[in-house]
Amino acid sequence: MAPTETEVKIRLDGIQKLNDAGLILNLKRSKHFEDNFLLDRGGQELSSRLVALRIRKTDGGRGSVTLKEMPGEDAPVSQFKSRIEFETSVEDPDIMLQIFERLGFRCWFRYQKYRTVYRAELPSGRSLDVMIDETPIGNFVELEGDEDAVSDALSTLNVSKNEYIVKSYLALQIERCSDEGRPLSDLVF
């Protein structure tokens, strides 16, 4: 079975609401910078199939390569953002970018953020990852875990369906640029 990522975003400025709701947060990775590059071929071969190929660079020069795609037709329907995700760490993301460029891929969208990662224990006993993202379009809390843990966290936080976000940072930036009447631009500091 392919690994699945299930997540939602919430607009929040900090973790106080999480603490107040009874989530026990354990620091997994301290605040760090992430520089993300979405790659595709000239005809948007991947994105036309709703596939994302990403190279991520983090503080310290290391990074990761990630491929995300929609779950198959036989997968259970999720009320959240749910994608099949394959990810591996890379020692030198700049070299990976060069390799993909030589294979005909180009960076077509870049986004940056500062991220802090926690492991949260919910009052129900379930757990999930909680990421605090500081981006050029505001601060978000991203909840990532299995379907039940995400649902449980939203219930614990008293967050309704119209308050959480299932869009990617790319989709949020597309929306922002469209609202401002300008073409898509990178989401960078």
Summary of the structure (lengths in Angstrom):
residues: 189
radius of gyration: 16.9
end to end distance: 37.7
largest distance: 50.0
contacts: 533
relative contact order: 0.23
helix: 21%
strand: 44%
